[in-house]
Amino acid sequence: MIPMHNPNYDSFLRCVQDLLDTPEVRSMRQYPHHPRTTCYEHSVCVAYVSYRLARRWGLDYRAAARAGLLHDLYLYNSREKPSYYGNQCFTHPVVALKNAWALCGSLTPMEENIIVSHMWPLARKMPRYREALVVNLADKLCATAEVVGLRRFSRRVAAHAWTVRHTPAAA
């Protein structure tokens, strides 16, 4: 498990804590994503991996973490076809961008591109920023780990974010 006072994780939480506290992001816990992984677990994992990679490579780690958290903010059960129109791979980045705008009030062009291009090369929108490529890579790494059964990391990262945000010491 991630140590409770990990400086990297504490810094990551400072970047995304306002988003983690919203009902919209918390509601992602109810939606299945990859096998035995919720959308919340996956998104927190992507956000944390994006944060670490962007920070290591001298990029805008705050934008990578925040957009990484919001990249799958589509807020419906993708396994129920009547919940959305079209192909999930192509539809959900646009829905996530719309929901992120509604949640945040505004996004930077970088954050918009990160969210809408995270399915590249499957989707047509290409990453225009290095941070978008970082989130794209983090998404593929986390998704691969979840699909092949190595989901413990996603769950640990997400559980730690939930625990830290909902303990008296974190308040």
C-alpha positions, -999 to +999 in steps of 0.1 A: +000+000+000+011+036-006+025+050+027+001+075+043+027+103+042+042+098+007+053+133-005+045+124-041+010+112-032+004+142-009+014+166-037-008+146-062-038+150-038-032+187-036-036+189-074-069+170-075-085+172-040-112+196-050-123+173-078-122+142-056-146+158-033-173+165-059-204+143-062-197+138-099-163+122-094-174+102-064-203+089-085-178+072-108-174+046-080-207+031-091-198+026-128-180-006-139-151+001-163-126-026-169-130-061-155-136-058-117-125-022-118-147+009-114-144+040-134-133+058-103-105+034-096-093+035-132-094+073-133-076+079-101-049+054-112-046+073-146-044+106-128-017+094-104+005+077-131+001+108-153+011+131-124+042+110-117+053+108-153+046+145-161+065+155-130+094+133-138+096+147-173+093+183-163+058+188-178+026+204-164+019+177-138-011+195-124-029+196-157-020+160-164-033+149-130-066+168-132-074+159-168-063+123-161-089+122-133-116+136-156-107+117-188-135+091-182-161+114-166-188+101-188-211+092-158-231+063-173-228+025-173-211+018-206-223-018-204-259-007-209-263+003-245-293+026-240-271+048-217-252+063-247-254+067-285-227+054-308-195+035-302-182+038-266-146+042-277-155+073-298-184+087-278-171+087-242-142+112-246-167+138-259-192+131-231-164+133-206-152+166-219-188+180-217-191+168-181-157+181-172-167+215-185-199+214-165-180+204-134-151+228-136-168+258-152-138+261-176-108+241-188-076+251-204-070+241-240-045+216-228-069+200-204-096+198-232-071+182-255-060+157-229-096+146-223-108+144-258-077+128-273-071+101-246-084+073-269-059+081-297-051+064-320-085+047-319-103+081-319-096+108-345-086+136-320-048+136-318-029+147-287-015+182-293+004+185-260+031+163-244+008+161-213-019+146-235+005+119-246+014+113-210-022+108-200-027+086-231+002+064-221-010+063-184-045+053-196-031+025-217-008+013-188-036+013-162-061-003-186-037-030-196-029-038-159-067-039-151-076-061-180-049-087-174-057-089-137-030-066-122-057-042-109-043-041-073-023-010-081-055+009-094-074-002-063-047+008-039-042+042-054-080+048-055-086+034-020-058+056-006-073+087-022-107+078-007-092+071+027-071+103+028-100+124+017-125+109+042-105+107+075-107+133+102-070+141+098-075+150+062-104+174+069 
